[in-house]
Amino acid sequence: MRWATRQGVHIDRAACAWLIRREVDHDAEFAFVADPADVPADATPFDMPGVDLSHHGPDCTFETLLHRYDLTDPVLWRMAAMVHEADIDDSRYDAPEAPGFDLALRALSMVESDDRILELTGPLFDGVYEFFRRQLMLGREPA
Amino acid sequence: MALTTGPGEWVMLTYRMPRDPSTPRSSVWRRLRRLGVAQLGDGLVALPADARTREQLEWIAEAVREADGTAGVWLARPATLAQERELATAMAAARAAEYQALRAEAEAAVSLGDVERARAVRRLRAELGRIRRRDFFPPAERDAAVAAVELLGTSTTGEPHRADPDVVAT
């Protein structure tokens, strides 16, 4: 399936692409567009104003995806807190790592293409998932 | 923003929302305040345009529409440099007041015991970060506020606050 989002990806779009590939569509292909009108006809748009898979109320798109696809995994919700605070920064969640991820994604977007950012951040989000999974199981910082 | 080369690009949000319910209205208002917008009129706010400010206003426009309001996001230039300076000056003055209040808090916290002071440093650094994030035309008061918070972070009273059992002498 094809998916489309705005070009110049930041943490919400990078994390959503990771989540879509992991939980919704293992063979997902992503297109990056400058204007919502440029979304290919066969693509599902996300994280763009005016589409369903986007910000709603206080939620960022990562949270919207968790709701839409009935993903209740607490590890994914812990990641949602990180993505939300790095993206929106409204203190809705306690996610002390968020400012670092915000800077890291903004920094990457200065030197890498959108496709490359998804390649680079995929393993990072895999690791973050594993970190929060162990943290939730142990009830403390893992290793 | 280089004011010498002519007025820069601004992103503007026009919005109207029903008076009731009031919750979405106050949520939108809080989000606009956090972004540090210039209020140009009733239902008209502006920020210097960049990828982040434009995206933030687009999300707020969506929130307005979801609450049965109407909203639009526009890119515009002030017609004259003087008009842009007036806007920048008003925004800088709003941030200056925030920096001054923060500096006063930091200076007042110097006399606290070590534990409370460390807590105050963390809180004031976070607040400083939030103000800097919406500071598009840094006023002179910024440096004094940064210095006051850093001084608070490095100073010690020389008298460890012993009332707290968690404090361990090192």
HADDOCK unambig.tbl for C-alpha pairs under 7 A between the chains (distance, minus, plus):
assign (segid A and resid 49 and name CA) (segid B and resid 58 and name CA) 6.57 0.50 0.50
assign (segid A and resid 49 and name CA) (segid B and resid 59 and name CA) 6.47 0.50 0.50
assign (segid A and resid 49 and name CA) (segid B and resid 62 and name CA) 6.33 0.50 0.50
assign (segid A and resid 50 and name CA) (segid B and resid 62 and name CA) 6.80 0.50 0.50
assign (segid A and resid 55 and name CA) (segid B and resid 59 and name CA) 6.97 0.50 0.50
assign (segid A and resid 56 and name CA) (segid B and resid 63 and name CA) 6.93 0.50 0.50
assign (segid A and resid 57 and name CA) (segid B and resid 63 and name CA) 6.01 0.50 0.50
